[in-house]
Amino acid sequence: MTKPFRVIDTGVRPGRAQIAFDQALIEAHKAGTIPDTIRFLTFPPTVLVGRHQAIGQELNLPACRAAGVGIGRRVTGGGALYLDEGQFGWELVFHKQTLGLPSLGDVARELCEAAAEGLQSLGIAARYRPRNDIEVEGRKISGTGGFFDGDTIFYQGTILRDMDGAKMAGLLNIPAAKLARHGAQAGAQRIVTMTELFNGAPPPEAEVKEALVAAFAKRLGIAPSWGAITSEEEALAQKFHDEEIGTDDFVYGIDDPTRVADVLSGTHAGAGGTITAHLRLEGPAQDRIREVLFTGDFFVAPPRIVPDLEAALRGVELAAVESTVAQYFENAQAALMSAPGSDFARAVRVAAAMRHEPAG
């Protein structure tokens, strides 16, 4: 049976407007008013942080403002990105039954391998590197991420046709530990562009997009065809932009929690990503959680999982953190693409241990 997908291209739009359109696609698909869809999109010079990241820790904000680049926050997890017209995004929104993939890890593998095959058809030695990168000889040409929201799957990635790597490195605070895991000493060394691979003459952008569409069709067994953007989608995107995603409250709402008095911060870095717990304790023995905020480059779904976990841990004694987190994830039916639930408890433990450290 054919699995039709609409294909659309929203062109170049400001970063926050593009993210608001992401949310519009998700909500419209959940409501059943749009079909399964492949979307292409392009950004003017923009920096984006992941949904759960502390913006002041991830971006060199003074440099971003001096450069005049847009600053936004994605609705997906993962790390900070610099985007401009030299790159474009691709994303799919579809019902989980369309492809029958049971987990977010399965979705990532199939979609990333499909995108890699599209690049291979252009003569690029691209391959999927778990958990969410497409690489050429160890250097990233596409980063990806996504989540489940009810029965809707949203998954997105980028294609690096061209980029100023030095500019990117000056705008993002790229952790040295993350670069070391990939054998790179600078952010620019970690990426590769199609311009470099084709000695300054990459294939036209339209050709690359068609190669991706053809690869998605072949690998996923779908029937994509170009379609129209609806006025309802545009109106919904504008609503999300004006009321949430385009606001500074949304973009800057998670900043540097370590600047707040009596906050203890601890980080657990596992194979699935980095989780930092920012913890405030209460009680005579300082052994009960007053509040906790989790930040990092992890992927979880649905989107409410992390704030709901933070709420579930309020008032919990430290001795019960592991059991509370385990019970929460068992009941929540979360899709953990990267870090397991136990890593959140480990991050809390690392943060709590800081209360025994001498000041200074």
C-alpha positions as semicolon CSV with decimal commas, in nm:
position;residue;x (nm);y (nm);z (nm)
1;M;0,000;0,000;0,000
2;T;0,132;0,345;-0,093
3;K;0,222;0,583;0,186
4;P;0,178;0,934;0,043
5;F;0,383;1,222;0,182
6;R;0,336;1,587;0,093
7;V;0,664;1,772;0,024
8;I;0,686;2,147;0,096
9;D;0,959;2,411;0,114
10;T;0,908;2,714;0,340
11;G;1,215;2,890;0,202
12;V;1,417;3,144;0,400
13;R;1,243;3,272;0,713
14;P;1,372;3,414;1,045
15;G;1,479;3,145;1,288
16;R;1,197;3,186;1,538
17;A;0,942;3,183;1,255
18;Q;1,085;2,856;1,122
19;I;1,066;2,697;1,467
20;A;0,708;2,821;1,509
21;F;0,625;2,650;1,178
22;D;0,772;2,329;1,323
23;Q;0,523;2,349;1,609
24;A;0,240;2,430;1,368
25;L;0,321;2,118;1,164
26;I;0,319;1,904;1,478
27;E;-0,010;2,040;1,610
28;A;-0,184;2,031;1,272
29;H;-0,069;1,674;1,214
30;K;-0,190;1,567;1,559
31;A;-0,527;1,726;1,478
32;G;-0,543;1,538;1,148
33;T;-0,565;1,853;0,934
34;I;-0,244;1,792;0,735
35;P;-0,099;1,473;0,585
36;D;0,237;1,313;0,656
37;T;0,485;1,574;0,533
38;I;0,845;1,630;0,431
39;R;0,953;1,992;0,475
40;F;1,264;2,181;0,363
41;L;1,361;2,511;0,528
42;T;1,643;2,765;0,526
43;F;1,761;3,013;0,788
44;P;1,926;3,353;0,766
45;P;2,232;3,372;0,998
46;T;2,088;3,223;1,318
47;V;2,199;3,045;1,633
48;L;1,963;2,792;1,791
49;V;1,985;2,612;2,123
50;G;1,819;2,280;2,199
51;R;1,491;2,268;2,389
52;H;1,655;2,187;2,724
53;Q;1,977;2,388;2,703
54;A;2,083;2,681;2,923
55;I;2,128;2,948;2,657
56;G;2,399;3,149;2,832
57;Q;2,612;2,839;2,871
58;E;2,576;2,727;2,508
59;L;2,607;3,055;2,318
60;N;2,855;3,342;2,324
61;L;2,565;3,585;2,351
62;P;2,772;3,908;2,325
63;A;2,933;3,778;2,006
64;C;2,595;3,667;1,868
65;R;2,444;4,011;1,929
66;A;2,748;4,190;1,786
67;A;2,724;3,975;1,472
68;G;2,354;4,053;1,437
69;V;2,250;3,690;1,406
70;G;1,906;3,565;1,504
71;I;1,881;3,382;1,837
72;G;1,619;3,111;1,893
73;R;1,532;2,787;2,070
74;R;1,424;2,465;1,900
75;V;1,132;2,247;2,006
76;T;1,364;1,943;1,978
77;G;1,648;1,847;2,211
78;G;2,015;1,830;2,121
79;G;2,291;2,086;2,107
80;A;2,342;2,441;1,984
81;L;2,365;2,513;1,611
82;Y;2,472;2,793;1,380
83;L;2,270;2,808;1,057
84;D;2,269;3,036;0,753
85;E;2,174;3,033;0,385
86;G;2,464;2,798;0,311
87;Q;2,271;2,517;0,478
88;F;1,916;2,391;0,469
89;G;1,700;2,186;0,699
90;W;1,494;1,877;0,623
91;E;1,224;1,734;0,844
92;L;0,948;1,476;0,845
93;V;0,624;1,481;1,042
94;F;0,422;1,160;1,021
95;H;0,200;0,916;1,207
96;K;0,390;0,649;1,398
97;Q;0,193;0,379;1,215
98;T;0,305;0,508;0,874
99;L;0,649;0,351;0,899
100;G;0,585;0,114;1,189
101;L;0,901;0,212;1,375
102;P;0,859;0,133;1,747
103;S;1,116;0,363;1,905
104;L;1,284;0,698;1,851
105;G;1,612;0,516;1,801
106;D;1,457;0,315;1,517
107;V;1,322;0,636;1,363
108;A;1,663;0,802;1,384
109;R;1,837;0,506;1,224
110;E;1,598;0,470;0,932
111;L;1,570;0,841;0,853
112;C;1,941;0,909;0,893
113;E;2,037;0,610;0,682
114;A;1,789;0,727;0,418
115;A;1,940;1,077;0,420
116;A;2,288;0,927;0,401
117;E;2,182;0,724;0,098
118;G;2,054;1,042;-0,064
119;L;2,395;1,202;-0,018
120;Q;2,566;0,886;-0,142
121;S;2,368;0,916;-0,466
122;L;2,550;1,247;-0,519
123;G;2,892;1,086;-0,472
124;I;2,938;1,165;-0,103
125;A;3,070;0,890;0,127
126;A;2,808;0,965;0,393
127;R;2,715;0,724;0,671
128;Y;2,493;0,728;0,978
129;R;2,672;0,756;1,309
130;P;2,451;0,681;1,610
131;R;2,291;0,843;1,786
132;N;2,201;1,129;1,553
133;D;2,478;1,235;1,313
134;I;2,546;1,178;0,944
135;E;2,918;1,190;0,880
136;V;3,180;1,177;0,607
137;E;3,501;1,016;0,733
138;G;3,424;1,113;1,091
139;R;3,320;1,474;1,019
140;K;2,958;1,581;1,050
141;I;2,766;1,689;0,741
142;S;2,423;1,658;0,903
143;G;2,299;1,669;1,260
144;T;1,950;1,542;1,346
145;G;1,696;1,504;1,625
146;G;1,329;1,453;1,695
147;F;1,056;1,322;1,922
148;F;0,717;1,155;1,952
149;D;0,416;1,368;2,045
150;G;0,123;1,133;2,089
151;D;0,092;0,938;1,763
152;T;0,288;1,201;1,568
153;I;0,661;1,169;1,502
154;F;0,863;1,481;1,427
155;Y;1,221;1,438;1,305
156;Q;1,455;1,697;1,155
157;G;1,809;1,740;1,027
158;T;2,038;1,980;0,844
159;I;2,258;1,956;0,537
160;L;2,585;2,154;0,537
161;R;2,636;2,275;0,181
162;D;2,856;2,564;0,290
163;M;2,938;2,737;0,616
164;D;3,184;2,971;0,782
165;G;3,324;2,732;1,043
166;A;3,528;3,002;1,215
167;K;3,217;3,215;1,258
168;M;3,030;2,918;1,403
169;A;3,309;2,850;1,653
170;G;3,303;3,214;1,766
171;L;2,928;3,210;1,834
172;L;2,888;2,873;2,006
173;N;3,047;2,767;2,335
174;I;3,143;2,419;2,218
175;P;3,251;2,203;2,513
176;A;3,607;2,075;2,486
177;A;3,495;1,733;2,612
178;K;3,245;1,701;2,328
179;L;3,511;1,785;2,070
180;A;3,757;1,545;2,227
181;R;3,511;1,256;2,185
182;H;3,525;1,319;1,812
183;G;3,901;1,376;1,790
184;A;3,870;1,747;1,706
185;Q;4,033;2,047;1,868
186;A;3,805;2,313;1,724
187;G;3,443;2,327;1,620
188;A;3,530;2,393;1,257
189;Q;3,732;2,070;1,241
190;R;3,431;1,867;1,350
191;I;3,222;1,953;1,042
192;V;3,256;1,912;0,668
193;T;3,059;2,089;0,395
194;M;2,957;1,988;0,046
195;T;3,155;2,285;-0,083
196;E;3,473;2,132;0,060
197;L;3,388;1,785;-0,065
198;F;3,322;1,912;-0,420
199;N;3,622;2,148;-0,432
200;G;3,411;2,462;-0,424
201;A;3,141;2,350;-0,668
202;P;2,870;2,153;-0,481
203;P;2,556;2,031;-0,659
204;P;2,270;2,283;-0,673
205;E;2,054;2,291;-0,362
206;A;1,747;2,178;-0,557
207;E;1,935;1,870;-0,675
208;V;2,036;1,781;-0,320
209;K;1,676;1,813;-0,200
210;E;1,548;1,592;-0,480
211;A;1,816;1,334;-0,396
212;L;1,694;1,330;-0,036
213;V;1,329;1,296;-0,139
214;A;1,417;1,007;-0,371
215;A;1,615;0,835;-0,096
216;F;1,333;0,876;0,156
217;A;1,095;0,726;-0,099
218;K;1,317;0,426;-0,167
219;R;1,434;0,353;0,186
220;L;1,107;0,422;0,367
221;G;0,869;0,288;0,104
222;I;0,675;0,615;0,075
223;A;0,529;0,808;-0,219
224;P;0,633;1,175;-0,181
225;S;0,493;1,449;-0,404
226;W;0,531;1,826;-0,393
227;G;0,232;2,006;-0,244
228;A;0,114;2,340;-0,110
229;I;0,151;2,510;0,225
230;T;-0,195;2,580;0,366
231;S;-0,323;2,910;0,499
232;E;-0,422;2,727;0,817
233;E;-0,061;2,619;0,873
234;E;0,060;2,975;0,823
235;A;-0,198;3,112;1,068
236;L;-0,112;2,849;1,328
237;A;0,261;2,915;1,288
238;Q;0,203;3,287;1,338
239;K;0,002;3,214;1,653
240;F;0,279;2,998;1,801
241;H;0,537;3,260;1,707
242;D;0,351;3,549;1,866
243;E;0,236;3,369;2,180
244;E;0,538;3,151;2,262
245;I;0,821;3,052;2,031
246;G;0,897;3,400;1,901
247;T;0,910;3,552;2,250
248;D;1,221;3,621;2,454
249;D;1,059;3,437;2,746
250;F;1,067;3,114;2,544
251;V;1,416;3,168;2,403
252;Y;1,587;3,288;2,720
253;G;1,363;3,113;2,974
254;I;1,631;2,852;3,046
255;D;1,949;3,045;3,109
256;D;2,237;2,988;3,350
257;P;2,090;2,836;3,668
258;T;2,432;2,838;3,839
259;R;2,403;3,214;3,883
260;V;2,116;3,169;4,127
261;A;2,211;3,160;4,494
262;D;2,223;2,817;4,663
263;V;2,198;2,622;4,336
264;L;2,411;2,307;4,321
265;S;2,499;2,187;3,972
266;G;2,627;1,846;3,871
267;T;2,680;1,682;3,534
268;H;2,661;1,321;3,425
269;A;2,809;1,250;3,081
270;G;2,704;0,914;2,942
271;A;2,710;0,749;2,604
272;G;2,369;0,897;2,524
273;G;2,449;1,261;2,600
274;T;2,519;1,506;2,879
275;I;2,269;1,584;3,155
276;T;2,325;1,861;3,409
277;A;2,105;1,881;3,719
278;H;2,068;2,224;3,881
279;L;1,947;2,152;4,231
280;R;1,812;2,345;4,528
281;L;1,774;2,152;4,854
282;E;1,569;2,211;5,166
283;G;1,517;2,068;5,514
284;P;1,739;2,080;5,826
285;A;1,976;1,825;5,676
286;Q;1,950;1,963;5,321
287;D;1,839;1,617;5,210
288;R;1,516;1,695;5,026
289;I;1,474;1,843;4,677
290;R;1,319;2,188;4,675
291;E;1,344;2,213;4,297
292;V;1,554;2,078;4,013
293;L;1,617;2,187;3,654
294;F;1,771;1,956;3,394
295;T;1,970;2,094;3,102
296;G;2,179;1,925;2,836
297;D;2,196;1,787;2,483
298;F;1,975;1,483;2,540
299;F;1,666;1,376;2,342
300;V;1,347;1,260;2,509
301;A;0,984;1,239;2,400
302;P;0,716;1,353;2,439
303;P;0,823;1,715;2,502
304;R;0,663;1,736;2,849
305;I;0,872;1,452;2,992
306;V;1,150;1,669;3,138
307;P;0,942;1,945;3,304
308;D;0,707;1,678;3,440
309;L;1,005;1,488;3,584
310;E;1,128;1,809;3,746
311;A;0,784;1,853;3,903
312;A;0,775;1,489;4,019
313;L;1,104;1,534;4,205
314;R;0,996;1,835;4,410
315;G;0,986;1,744;4,779
316;V;1,150;1,405;4,723
317;E;1,419;1,297;4,969
318;L;1,760;1,238;4,814
319;A;1,753;0,879;4,937
320;A;1,449;0,816;4,715
321;V;1,576;0,984;4,396
322;E;1,663;0,664;4,207
323;S;1,337;0,488;4,288
324;T;1,131;0,800;4,211
325;V;1,299;0,851;3,873
326;A;1,264;0,482;3,784
327;Q;0,894;0,483;3,874
328;Y;0,838;0,807;3,684
329;F;0,983;0,674;3,359
330;E;0,800;0,346;3,395
331;N;0,468;0,531;3,425
332;A;0,547;0,803;3,170
333;Q;0,611;0,567;2,877
334;A;0,884;0,799;2,758
335;A;1,081;0,746;2,439
336;L;1,444;0,785;2,544
337;M;1,652;0,818;2,230
338;S;1,976;0,900;2,406
339;A;2,024;0,897;2,781
340;P;1,845;0,634;2,995
341;G;1,623;0,754;3,277
342;S;1,877;0,647;3,537
343;D;2,118;0,912;3,402
344;F;1,886;1,185;3,533
345;A;1,913;1,034;3,882
346;R;2,292;1,017;3,848
347;A;2,307;1,387;3,757
348;V;2,102;1,469;4,069
349;R;2,344;1,266;4,280
350;V;2,645;1,450;4,137
351;A;2,479;1,786;4,207
352;A;2,378;1,684;4,562
353;A;2,735;1,577;4,638
354;M;2,845;1,937;4,579
355;R;2,690;2,042;4,910
356;H;2,981;1,871;5,083
357;E;3,240;2,055;4,877
358;P;3,422;2,345;5,045
359;A;3,330;2,689;4,914
360;G;3,579;2,884;4,710
